[in-house]
Amino acid sequence: QCQKPLDKHLHALGGVQAGSDGLAILLRRAGSCHGQLGVGDTADRFRPEFARIPGVAIACGNYHSLCLDSRGRVFTSGYNAFGQLGVGDYTLRDNWVIGAYDMCGIAGGAGHSASMNAFGGLFTWGLNDSGQMGDGTTVSKSLLKHIPSHPYTTGLWTGSSSHHSAALSNKPIMLY
């Protein structure tokens, strides 16, 4: 276990997943905070924030965060103007809320989110102005939308500053 002090430049990092103990570190850039740390407030933080979340993986969008726990639950927090938290509304959350169940992968985009289940099923929600949800529309959604995908899907990605998503398969890759 590393006991080394954090480098002074880590403040710009979006997230770090760590260890089997289920702890994660969420860090953010200086500026307006939208609750994406999930610590119960929207105060600016200029030092690393150790958010004790029950996670085995984390993903960060522009102003929202996702955390996947060992039971497949997807916890979300932060800005939610486009429904990117997946809880059926558009209300900012500064504490972790459960946005999905039975998942094994997560990704956060500019204003949208994505998850994958163990069977390769893809789910997206949030901002869809560029079709980044992959459902053939440009209508944003605040609840998970199942996206027909290749049955051999093995991973997914969406950039935190981008308006597109990708799903990795052991067959041709799918881009949204």
PyMOL commands that set and color helices and strands:
alter all, ss='L'
color gray80, all
select helices_A, chain A and resi 8-12
alter helices_A, ss='H'
color red, helices_A
select strands_A, chain A and resi 16-18+23-25+57-60+64-68+74-78+93-100+105-108+112-116+122-126+141-147+153-158+165-169+174-175
alter strands_A, ss='S'
color yellow, strands_A
deselect
rebuild
show_as cartoon
